[in-house]
């Protein structure tokens, strides 16, 4: 039994040959999948944030959804009237009590054009990430039991900051046998200090799962997590976006 499992795992790893120019092949695939095949979908966000200053901890949650239509004519978002009314009520309650829960209002604020378009136009979003990255390595690694290759990239700091003393960021993209992206993972970690006595650190991870609709690459799931500390404060957060195509 152990030997059979080992042989099966080895077969998965050897199933896909490493390519001579994997980066160019990925770019060509993304260009092909940056089409405008019409799509309708439900996009939902679940989020939770937590912050603490040592004496008090505050938690903020979000839960909301929007209808999306994207195609040759452009991108359209539809916010349900019931959700808008509930968000207005939550905002009014927060005006009187800043600690009042406002999950719908919080969720809708994070379901705007930028966040949603990165899901429905995943090829374009991944192309932008690759434009800033440097190819580092390639390896065979199964993804959810399927043969896959992983391309690994280093991502430089977008803008130099004199307070950041250490910065590390990597992007990994899982590709299927046909070269189409299956998933990605973006990790970022930084450490720094300001005014000598104040130190801080931050960590961010973003994981995506992809699917193809016609000639369009979409992200059906995106999970972003972050944590950080500095100046006596700590914070963490998690956002999970899901895109469900509809007929």
C-alpha positions in Angstrom: 0.0 0.0 0.0 2.8 2.4 0.9 4.7 1.5 -2.2 1.6 2.0 -4.4 1.0 5.5 -2.9 4.6 6.4 -3.5 4.5 5.3 -7.1 1.3 7.3 -7.6 2.7 10.5 -6.1 5.9 10.1 -8.1 3.8 9.7 -11.3 2.0 13.0 -10.5 5.2 14.9 -10.0 6.7 13.5 -13.3 3.6 13.9 -15.3 4.3 17.4 -16.5 7.6 18.2 -18.2 9.4 21.5 -17.2 9.2 24.0 -20.1 12.0 26.0 -21.7 10.3 29.4 -21.4 7.5 29.0 -18.8 7.0 32.7 -18.2 6.4 33.5 -21.9 4.0 30.5 -22.2 2.0 31.8 -19.2 1.9 35.3 -20.6 0.6 33.9 -23.9 -2.1 31.9 -22.1 -3.2 35.0 -20.1 -3.5 37.0 -23.3 -5.7 34.3 -24.7 -7.9 34.2 -21.6 -8.3 37.9 -21.2 -11.3 37.8 -23.5 -14.7 39.4 -22.9 -16.9 36.3 -22.9 -20.1 37.5 -21.2 -20.5 36.4 -17.6 -23.1 36.8 -14.9 -22.2 35.9 -11.4 -23.0 36.3 -7.7 -20.0 37.8 -5.8 -20.0 37.4 -2.0 -17.6 38.7 0.6 -17.1 37.5 4.2 -14.6 39.4 6.2 -13.4 39.7 9.8 -10.9 42.2 11.3 -9.5 42.3 14.7 -7.4 45.1 16.4 -6.0 45.4 19.9 -4.1 48.1 21.7 -3.3 46.0 24.7 -6.3 47.1 26.8 -9.2 46.6 24.4 -9.9 44.4 21.4 -12.2 45.4 18.6 -13.7 43.1 16.0 -15.3 44.2 12.8 -17.2 41.7 10.4 -18.5 42.1 6.9 -21.0 40.0 4.9 -22.6 41.1 1.7 -23.1 40.1 -2.0 -23.6 41.8 -5.3 -24.7 40.7 -8.8 -22.2 41.0 -11.5 -22.5 41.3 -15.3 -19.3 41.6 -17.3 -18.9 41.4 -21.1 -18.0 43.4 -24.2 -20.2 46.3 -23.1 -18.4 46.6 -19.8 -18.8 45.7 -16.1 -22.1 46.3 -14.2 -22.6 45.7 -10.5 -26.1 45.5 -8.9 -26.5 46.2 -5.2 -29.8 44.7 -3.8 -32.1 47.4 -2.4 -32.6 45.3 0.7 -28.9 45.3 1.4 -28.6 49.1 0.7 -31.4 49.7 3.2 -29.8 47.5 5.8 -26.4 49.2 5.3 -28.1 52.6 5.8 -29.6 51.5 9.0 -26.3 50.1 10.3 -24.5 53.4 9.4 -27.2 55.3 11.3 -26.7 53.1 14.3 -22.9 53.6 14.2 -23.4 57.4 14.1 -24.9 57.0 17.6 -22.6 54.2 18.7 -19.3 53.7 16.9 -19.0 50.1 18.2 -22.4 49.0 16.8 -22.1 46.1 14.4 -22.3 46.9 10.7 -21.6 43.8 8.7 -23.7 44.7 5.6 -22.3 48.3 5.3 -18.7 47.0 5.8 -19.2 44.2 3.2 -20.6 46.5 0.6 -17.8 49.0 1.0 -15.4 46.2 0.1 -17.4 45.1 -3.0 -16.6 47.9 -5.3 -15.3 48.0 -8.9 -11.7 47.3 -8.0 -12.3 44.2 -5.9 -14.9 42.7 -8.2 -13.2 43.3 -11.5 -10.1 41.5 -10.2 -12.3 38.4 -9.9 -14.1 38.6 -13.2 -11.0 39.7 -15.1 -8.4 37.5 -13.4 -6.2 37.2 -16.4 -5.6 41.0 -16.5 -5.0 41.1 -12.8 -2.5 38.3 -13.0 -0.8 40.0 -15.9 -0.3 43.1 -13.8 1.2 41.0 -11.0 3.7 39.4 -13.4 4.7 42.7 -14.9 6.3 43.6 -11.6 7.7 40.1 -10.8 11.0 38.3 -11.6 10.9 34.6 -12.6 12.8 32.5 -10.0 12.1 28.8 -10.4 9.7 26.1 -11.7 8.8 22.9 -10.0 6.3 20.0 -10.4 3.7 19.9 -7.6 0.2 18.3 -7.6 -2.7 20.6 -7.0 -5.8 19.1 -5.4 -4.7 15.7 -6.8 -4.1 17.0 -10.3 -0.7 17.1 -12.0 0.5 20.7 -12.1 3.6 22.9 -12.4 4.3 25.8 -10.1 6.1 28.9 -11.3 7.7 30.9 -8.6 8.4 34.7 -8.8 10.1 37.3 -6.6 8.1 40.5 -6.3 10.1 43.7 -5.5 8.8 46.4 -3.2 6.6 48.6 -5.2 7.9 51.8 -3.6 10.9 52.2 -1.4 10.2 53.2 2.1 13.0 54.4 4.4 11.2 52.9 7.4 11.1 49.3 5.9 14.3 47.5 6.8 13.4 44.0 5.5 11.0 43.1 2.7 10.2 39.7 1.1 7.5 38.9 -1.4 6.8 35.9 -3.6 4.2 34.9 -6.1 3.4 31.2 -7.0 1.2 30.2 -9.9 -0.1 26.6 -10.3 -0.6 25.6 -14.0 -2.5 22.6 -15.3 -1.4 20.2 -18.1 -2.8 22.7 -20.6 -0.9 25.6 -19.1 -4.0 27.3 -17.7 -3.6 28.8 -14.2 -5.3 26.7 -11.5 -4.4 28.7 -8.5 -2.0 31.3 -7.1 -0.5 32.4 -3.8 1.0 35.7 -3.1 3.0 36.2 0.1 4.4 39.4 1.6 6.4 40.1 4.7 8.0 43.2 5.9 9.8 44.6 9.0 10.7 48.1 9.9 11.2 50.8 12.4 10.5 54.5 12.8 11.9 57.1 15.1 14.4 54.5 16.5 12.1 53.2 19.3 9.1 52.1 17.2 9.3 48.8 15.4 6.7 47.1 13.3 6.1 44.0 11.1 3.4 43.0 8.7 2.4 39.8 6.9 0.0 39.3 4.0 -1.1 36.2 2.1 -3.5 36.1 -0.9 -4.7 32.8 -2.4 -6.8 32.4 -5.5 -8.6 29.6 -7.3 -9.2 30.0 -11.0 -11.7 28.7 -13.6 -12.3 29.3 -17.3 -15.6 30.6 -18.6 -15.5 30.7 -22.4 -12.4 32.7 -23.2 -12.2 34.4 -19.8 -10.2 33.4 -16.8 -12.0 34.2 -13.5 -11.1 33.8 -9.9 -13.9 31.8 -8.2 -12.3 32.3 -4.8 -9.9 34.7 -3.2 -8.8 34.5 0.4 -6.7 37.3 1.8 -5.2 37.2 5.3 -3.1 39.8 7.0 -1.5 40.5 10.4 0.7 43.1 11.9 2.0 44.7 15.0 3.7 47.9 16.1 3.7 50.7 18.6 1.9 48.5 21.1 -0.9 47.6 18.7 -1.8 44.4 17.0 -4.2 43.6 14.2 -5.3 40.8 11.9 -7.9 40.4 9.1 -9.4 37.9 6.7 -11.4 38.5 3.6 -12.9 35.7 1.5 -14.4 36.6 -1.9 -16.3 34.0 -3.9 -17.6 34.3 -7.5 -20.4 31.9 -8.6 -21.1 32.0 -12.3 -24.8 31.9 -13.2 -26.6 31.0 -16.4 
